[in-house]
Amino acid sequence: MISNQILQSTIDGLKNITRKELSVIEKEGKVIATTEDSMIGKQVDDIENFIQSPAESQLVLGYQYFKVYDNSLPEYVVQVKGEDEEGYRIGKITAFQIQSLLIAYKERYDKDNFVKNLLLDNLLLVDIYSRAKKLHIENNVKRIVYLIEINIDKDMNIVEIVRNVFPSKTKDFVTAVDEHCIILVKELHEKETMEDVEKFAKQIADTINNETNSKAFISIGTSVTDLKDVSRSYKEAKMALEVGRIFDVEKIIVNYEQLGIGRLIYQLPLPLCRMFIKEVLHGLTIDDFDEETLATVGKFFENNLNVSETSRQLYIHRNTLVYRLDKLQKMTGLDLRNFDDAIIFKITLMVSKYMLYMEKMTY
């Protein structure tokens, strides 16, 4: 179905050309778009009778009415103010324009429905290629999936915002997973690199931020060249988004090809994780460490185990940092100034984050 905003924009444009007052009325008689102030929100009588009649148009009390069809059934009624021949001609043109929009939107809906089922693996292999051919969607084309997550007011149409980022890209597909997640299946040129792919994600994030004043988180799957593999790219993007939520909360763009050790930890079974934590921390958990200690450790890792640089950035004396590291060593038996021990504790922190996330997801 065409949005009321699109219908309003269409008749506003036609009024600027024709200087005629136009309205679009739904089947039940309510005016849903108009250029005439007196018609805003009005309920027009006898529209249902006109819909049910065999007449294509009619003239009533200074207005001309024209049916707009969808699959041979009346969907809208166009109203033109005036009884002259020019009003009749403009009414027919407006009805034809809106009917063409209906066809175009229906085709886009069919394509969106196909892509959504393709992403969710709801199609048989033979159906993928036959339906793609009917919808004029090419098969052997390089594509990649972006998964866009954003928390905004549900009244905002985030799908249209993403579609309008680059409106000339007619071979790209945008569909909604839910009110917070959008999938973009983008066609790639042969020479496009992963750097170009991430740059495009940054453009989307910036546009959404400017349009909605909200931060978008975008994950990227791997590129595929066959339609049947698009669902794989989607699953990869979905996994990347979750891994980013766990291990890189500050990162707004996460690439499946750059998940690092987080990819391995994400696929560990929870019983194995609990066994590892018990072995390393000897019955302690990450909750047993105060925020000051964890912040110190985080900064120590950021500075590649450099004591002097870490103490400088934390604005503390070198001896204070050494005291904190010694305190942690007494609790765990791990000396973070030793590379092997530092790796073990880094993995311990990541496994703990993963366990906390998975436990939250089960509630």
C-alpha positions as CSV (number, residue, x, y, z in Angstrom):
1,M,0.0,0.0,0.0
2,I,1.2,3.5,-0.8
3,S,1.9,5.7,2.2
4,N,-0.3,8.8,2.7
5,Q,2.9,10.9,2.5
6,I,3.6,9.6,-1.0
7,L,0.0,10.3,-2.1
8,Q,0.2,13.8,-0.7
9,S,3.5,14.5,-2.4
10,T,2.0,13.3,-5.7
11,I,-1.1,15.5,-5.7
12,D,0.9,18.5,-4.4
13,G,3.1,18.1,-7.5
14,L,0.2,17.8,-9.8
15,K,-1.5,20.9,-8.3
16,N,1.7,22.9,-8.9
17,I,1.4,22.0,-12.6
18,T,-2.4,22.1,-13.1
19,R,-3.5,24.6,-10.5
20,K,-6.4,22.3,-9.7
21,E,-7.5,21.3,-6.1
22,L,-7.1,17.5,-5.8
23,S,-7.9,14.9,-3.1
24,V,-7.4,11.2,-2.6
25,I,-10.1,9.3,-0.8
26,E,-9.9,5.8,0.5
27,K,-12.7,3.2,-0.1
28,E,-14.5,4.0,3.2
29,G,-14.8,7.6,2.3
30,K,-12.0,9.2,4.4
31,V,-9.8,11.9,2.7
32,I,-6.2,10.7,3.2
33,A,-4.4,13.3,1.1
34,T,-5.6,16.7,-0.2
35,T,-4.5,20.1,-1.5
36,E,-7.7,21.7,-0.3
37,D,-7.7,22.9,3.3
38,S,-11.5,22.4,3.7
39,M,-11.1,18.7,2.8
40,I,-8.5,17.8,5.5
41,G,-9.8,14.9,7.6
42,K,-13.3,15.0,5.9
43,Q,-15.5,12.0,5.5
44,V,-17.1,12.1,2.0
45,D,-20.6,10.6,1.8
46,D,-21.7,8.1,-0.9
47,I,-18.1,7.1,-1.8
48,E,-18.9,3.5,-1.0
49,N,-21.9,3.7,-3.4
50,F,-19.7,5.1,-6.1
51,I,-17.1,2.3,-5.5
52,Q,-19.8,-0.3,-5.9
53,S,-21.3,1.3,-9.0
54,P,-20.1,0.3,-12.6
55,A,-19.3,4.0,-13.3
56,E,-15.6,5.0,-13.9
57,S,-16.3,8.6,-12.9
58,Q,-19.0,10.8,-11.6
59,L,-19.9,14.5,-11.1
60,V,-21.4,15.6,-7.7
61,L,-21.9,19.1,-6.4
62,G,-19.0,20.8,-8.2
63,Y,-16.5,17.9,-7.8
64,Q,-15.5,15.1,-10.2
65,Y,-14.6,11.7,-8.9
66,F,-12.5,9.0,-10.5
67,K,-11.7,5.4,-9.5
68,V,-8.2,4.1,-9.0
69,Y,-7.9,0.3,-9.4
70,D,-5.7,-2.3,-7.9
71,N,-6.0,-5.8,-9.6
72,S,-9.3,-4.6,-11.2
73,L,-10.8,-3.6,-7.9
74,P,-11.3,0.0,-6.8
75,E,-8.7,1.0,-4.2
76,Y,-8.8,4.8,-4.1
77,V,-11.0,7.6,-5.4
78,V,-9.5,10.8,-6.9
79,Q,-11.5,14.0,-6.3
80,V,-11.0,17.1,-8.5
81,K,-12.7,20.4,-7.8
82,G,-14.5,21.8,-10.8
83,E,-16.9,20.6,-13.4
84,D,-15.1,21.6,-16.6
85,E,-13.4,19.4,-19.3
86,E,-10.0,20.3,-18.0
87,G,-10.9,19.0,-14.6
88,Y,-12.0,15.7,-16.1
89,R,-8.7,15.4,-18.0
90,I,-6.6,16.2,-14.9
91,G,-8.7,13.8,-12.8
92,K,-8.0,11.0,-15.3
93,I,-4.2,11.8,-15.3
94,T,-4.1,11.8,-11.5
95,A,-5.9,8.5,-11.3
96,F,-3.5,7.0,-13.8
97,Q,-0.5,8.3,-11.9
98,I,-1.7,6.9,-8.6
99,Q,-2.5,3.5,-10.3
100,S,1.0,3.4,-11.7
101,L,2.4,4.1,-8.2
102,L,0.3,1.2,-6.9
103,I,1.8,-1.2,-9.5
104,A,5.3,0.0,-8.7
105,Y,4.8,-0.4,-4.9
106,K,3.3,-3.8,-5.3
107,E,6.3,-4.9,-7.4
108,R,8.6,-3.6,-4.7
109,Y,6.6,-5.4,-2.0
110,D,6.9,-8.7,-4.0
111,K,10.6,-8.2,-4.2
112,D,10.9,-7.3,-0.5
113,N,8.9,-10.4,0.4
114,F,11.1,-12.6,-1.8
115,V,14.3,-11.1,-0.3
116,K,13.0,-11.6,3.3
117,N,12.1,-15.2,2.6
118,L,15.5,-15.7,0.9
119,L,17.3,-14.3,4.0
120,L,15.4,-16.6,6.3
121,D,15.9,-19.7,4.2
122,N,12.2,-20.1,3.6
123,L,12.6,-21.0,-0.1
124,L,13.5,-24.1,-1.9
125,L,16.5,-23.9,-4.2
126,V,14.4,-24.3,-7.4
127,D,12.0,-21.6,-6.2
128,I,14.9,-19.1,-5.5
129,Y,15.9,-19.0,-9.2
130,S,12.4,-19.2,-10.7
131,R,11.0,-16.4,-8.6
132,A,14.1,-14.3,-9.0
133,K,13.7,-14.6,-12.8
134,K,10.1,-13.4,-12.6
135,L,11.0,-10.5,-10.4
136,H,13.9,-9.5,-12.7
137,I,16.5,-10.1,-10.0
138,E,19.9,-11.2,-11.3
139,N,21.5,-14.3,-9.8
140,N,25.3,-14.2,-10.4
141,V,25.9,-10.8,-8.9
142,K,28.3,-9.9,-6.1
143,R,26.2,-8.9,-3.0
144,I,26.8,-8.3,0.7
145,V,24.4,-8.0,3.7
146,Y,24.4,-5.1,6.2
147,L,22.4,-5.5,9.4
148,I,21.4,-2.1,10.9
149,E,20.2,-1.9,14.5
150,I,18.8,1.3,15.9
151,N,16.5,2.3,18.8
152,I,14.2,5.0,17.6
153,D,10.6,6.0,17.9
154,K,8.4,3.4,16.2
155,D,6.6,6.1,14.3
156,M,9.7,6.9,12.3
157,N,10.1,4.9,9.1
158,I,13.7,3.8,9.3
159,V,13.3,1.6,6.2
160,E,12.5,4.6,4.1
161,I,15.4,6.5,5.7
162,V,17.8,3.8,4.7
163,R,16.3,3.5,1.2
164,N,16.7,7.2,0.7
165,V,20.4,7.2,1.6
166,F,21.3,6.4,-2.0
167,P,17.9,6.4,-3.9
168,S,19.6,5.7,-7.3
169,K,20.6,2.2,-6.1
170,T,17.6,0.4,-7.5
171,K,19.2,-3.0,-7.4
172,D,19.7,-2.9,-3.6
173,F,17.1,-4.3,-1.2
174,V,16.0,-2.9,2.2
175,T,13.7,-4.8,4.4
176,A,12.8,-4.8,8.1
177,V,13.5,-7.6,10.6
178,D,11.6,-5.8,13.3
179,E,11.0,-2.2,14.4
180,H,14.7,-1.9,15.4
181,C,16.6,-3.9,12.9
182,I,16.9,-3.3,9.1
183,I,18.6,-5.6,6.5
184,L,20.3,-4.0,3.5
185,V,21.3,-6.4,0.7
186,K,23.7,-4.3,-1.4
187,E,25.0,-5.1,-4.9
188,L,28.8,-4.7,-5.2
189,H,30.9,-3.8,-8.1
190,E,33.8,-6.1,-8.9
191,K,36.4,-3.5,-7.9
192,E,34.8,-2.6,-4.6
193,T,37.0,-3.5,-1.6
194,M,36.2,-4.2,2.0
195,E,37.4,-0.7,2.8
196,D,34.7,0.6,0.4
197,V,32.1,-1.7,2.1
198,E,32.9,-0.3,5.5
199,K,33.0,3.3,4.2
200,F,29.4,2.8,2.9
201,A,28.4,1.5,6.3
202,K,29.8,4.7,7.9
203,Q,27.8,6.8,5.4
204,I,24.6,4.9,6.4
205,A,25.4,5.4,10.1
206,D,26.1,9.2,9.7
207,T,22.9,9.6,7.7
208,I,20.7,7.8,10.3
209,N,22.4,9.9,13.0
210,N,21.6,13.1,11.2
211,E,18.0,12.1,10.3
212,T,17.0,10.5,13.7
213,N,19.6,11.9,16.2
214,S,20.1,8.3,17.2
215,K,23.2,6.0,17.0
216,A,23.0,3.1,14.6
217,F,25.0,-0.1,15.0
218,I,25.9,-1.8,11.7
219,S,27.3,-5.3,11.1
220,I,28.5,-6.7,7.8
221,G,28.5,-10.2,6.4
222,T,30.8,-11.6,3.7
223,S,30.3,-11.0,0.0
224,V,28.5,-13.7,-2.0
225,T,28.0,-14.2,-5.7
226,D,25.0,-16.5,-5.7
227,L,21.5,-15.6,-4.5
228,K,21.2,-18.8,-2.5
229,D,24.2,-17.7,-0.4
230,V,22.7,-14.3,0.6
231,S,21.2,-16.0,3.7
232,R,24.7,-17.0,4.7
233,S,25.9,-13.4,4.6
234,Y,22.9,-12.4,6.7
235,K,23.7,-15.0,9.3
236,E,27.2,-13.8,9.4
237,A,26.1,-10.2,9.9
238,K,23.7,-11.3,12.6
239,M,26.6,-13.1,14.4
240,A,28.9,-10.1,14.0
241,L,26.3,-7.8,15.5
242,E,26.0,-10.1,18.6
243,V,29.7,-10.5,19.0
244,G,30.1,-6.7,18.7
245,R,27.4,-6.3,21.5
246,I,29.5,-8.5,23.8
247,F,33.1,-7.5,23.1
248,D,33.1,-4.1,21.3
249,V,30.2,-2.1,22.8
250,E,31.8,1.2,21.7
251,K,32.2,0.1,18.1
252,I,29.4,1.1,15.7
253,I,30.5,-0.9,12.7
254,V,31.4,-4.6,13.1
255,N,32.8,-6.7,10.2
256,Y,32.3,-10.5,10.3
257,E,35.8,-10.9,8.7
258,Q,37.4,-9.0,11.6
259,L,35.9,-10.5,14.7
260,G,39.2,-11.8,16.0
261,I,39.2,-14.0,19.1
262,G,35.6,-13.0,19.9
263,R,34.5,-15.3,17.0
264,L,36.0,-18.3,18.8
265,I,34.6,-17.4,22.3
266,Y,31.1,-16.7,21.0
267,Q,30.9,-20.4,19.8
268,L,32.0,-22.0,23.1
269,P,29.5,-23.9,25.1
270,L,28.6,-22.4,28.5
271,P,29.6,-25.4,30.6
272,L,33.1,-25.2,29.0
273,C,33.3,-21.5,29.8
274,R,32.3,-22.1,33.4
275,M,35.0,-24.8,33.7
276,F,37.6,-22.4,32.3
277,I,36.7,-19.5,34.7
278,K,36.8,-21.9,37.7
279,E,40.2,-23.2,36.6
280,V,41.7,-19.7,36.2
281,L,40.1,-17.8,39.0
282,H,40.0,-20.7,41.6
283,G,36.3,-20.2,42.5
284,L,36.2,-16.4,42.0
285,T,34.2,-14.5,39.4
286,I,34.8,-11.3,37.6
287,D,32.2,-9.7,40.0
288,D,34.8,-10.2,42.8
289,F,37.1,-7.6,41.2
290,D,36.4,-4.0,41.9
291,E,35.9,-1.5,39.1
292,E,39.2,0.3,39.8
293,T,41.1,-3.0,39.3
294,L,39.3,-3.8,36.1
295,A,39.7,-0.3,34.7
296,T,43.5,-0.5,35.5
297,V,43.8,-3.8,33.7
298,G,41.9,-2.6,30.7
299,K,44.2,0.4,30.4
300,F,47.3,-1.8,30.9
301,F,46.2,-4.0,28.0
302,E,45.5,-1.0,25.8
303,N,49.1,0.1,26.4
304,N,50.6,-3.3,25.5
305,L,51.6,-4.1,29.2
306,N,53.7,-0.9,29.4
307,V,53.7,0.1,33.1
308,S,55.1,3.6,32.6
309,E,52.6,4.6,29.9
310,T,49.7,3.1,31.8
311,S,50.5,4.9,35.0
312,R,50.9,8.2,33.1
313,Q,47.5,7.8,31.4
314,L,45.8,6.9,34.7
315,Y,47.5,9.8,36.5
316,I,48.8,7.5,39.2
317,H,52.3,6.8,40.4
318,R,54.1,3.9,38.9
319,N,54.3,2.2,42.3
320,T,50.5,2.5,42.7
321,L,50.0,0.6,39.4
322,V,52.5,-2.0,40.5
323,Y,50.7,-2.4,43.8
324,R,47.4,-3.0,41.9
325,L,49.0,-5.6,39.7
326,D,50.5,-7.3,42.7
327,K,47.1,-7.3,44.4
328,L,45.5,-9.0,41.3
329,Q,48.4,-11.5,41.3
330,K,47.7,-12.5,44.9
331,M,44.0,-13.1,44.0
332,T,44.5,-15.1,40.8
333,G,48.1,-16.2,40.7
334,L,48.5,-14.3,37.4
335,D,51.2,-11.7,36.9
336,L,49.9,-9.5,34.1
337,R,53.5,-8.2,33.4
338,N,54.1,-11.7,32.1
339,F,52.8,-12.1,28.5
340,D,51.3,-15.6,28.9
341,D,49.5,-14.6,32.1
342,A,48.2,-11.5,30.5
343,I,46.7,-13.5,27.6
344,I,45.0,-15.9,30.0
345,F,43.4,-13.0,32.0
346,K,42.4,-11.2,28.8
347,I,40.6,-14.3,27.6
348,T,39.1,-14.7,31.1
349,L,37.6,-11.2,30.8
350,M,36.2,-11.9,27.4
351,V,34.7,-15.3,28.4
352,S,33.1,-13.6,31.4
353,K,31.5,-11.0,29.2
354,Y,30.2,-13.8,26.9
355,M,28.7,-15.8,29.8
356,L,27.0,-12.7,31.2
357,Y,25.5,-11.9,27.8
358,M,24.3,-15.4,27.3
359,E,22.8,-15.7,30.7
360,K,20.9,-12.4,30.2
361,M,19.5,-13.8,26.9
362,T,18.1,-16.8,28.6
363,Y,15.9,-14.7,30.9
